[in-house]
Amino acid sequence: MLLLLLGIIVLHVTVLVLLFISTIVSQWLVNGEHTADLWQNCTSGTIFHCLTSSTNEWLQSVQAMMILSIIFSVL
């Protein structure tokens, strides 16, 4: 029983770490000189230029759910 409890705790900590990484990491999508993630879209050429990616309502809801999931997971 103790081994099962330890396995569940390790699984939950692993999921929490992966949740933090997936929220914080930049460059989810890399396509040549264009990178995109949850927070911004960047293009790199002669000038490195970034724009916020929160123009879509669905993306704003994903951002909010990711932040809420981190808050509730920590609690």
N, C-alpha and C positions, 0 to 999 in steps of 0.2 A: 504494500500500500504506500509506503514511504517512497519507493522507487517511482510509482505512478505520479505521486504528487510532485516529485522533483522533475519528472519529465514534463508535466504540465507547466511548471514554473519556467523551465528552460524554453519551452515553446512560446510562452507569452512574452518573455524578454526578447526572444529572437524576432517575433512579430513587431514588437514595439520599436526595436532598432531598425528594422526594415521600413517601418512607417516613417520614422524620422529621416532616414536616408532618401526615401522616395519623395518626401516633401521638400527637402533642402537641396538636393542635387540639381545642378544645372545641366543643360544639354541632354534632355530626354530624347530629342530627335536631332540628328546631325545629318545634313545633306549638303555636302560640299562646303560652301562658304556660309551657309545658313544654319543656325542652331536655334532650337525652340525648346522651351520647358514650361513649367506651370506658371511662371511669373513673368518671363520676358522672351521676346524674339530678337535675336541678334544676327547681324550680317557682318561678315569680315571681308574686306577687300583692301582697298587703299586706306579706308577709314573704317574703324570698328564702330558700328552704330547699333544701339539697342532701343527697342520700343517695348512698352508694357504690353502684355498679352491679355489684359483684362477687358477687352472691348466686347466680348461675347457674354451673354447672360449665363450660358451653360458653363463657361470657364470660370466665371465668378462663383458659381455655385460649387464647382469642384474645389476651388481654392478654399471656400468657407468650410466645406465638409472635411477637407484634409486638416485644417486647423482645429476644427471641433473634435475630430477623431483623435488627434494628439492630446488635446486637453482632457477628454474623457478617458483615454487610455492611461494617462498619468494618474488621474484621480482614482 
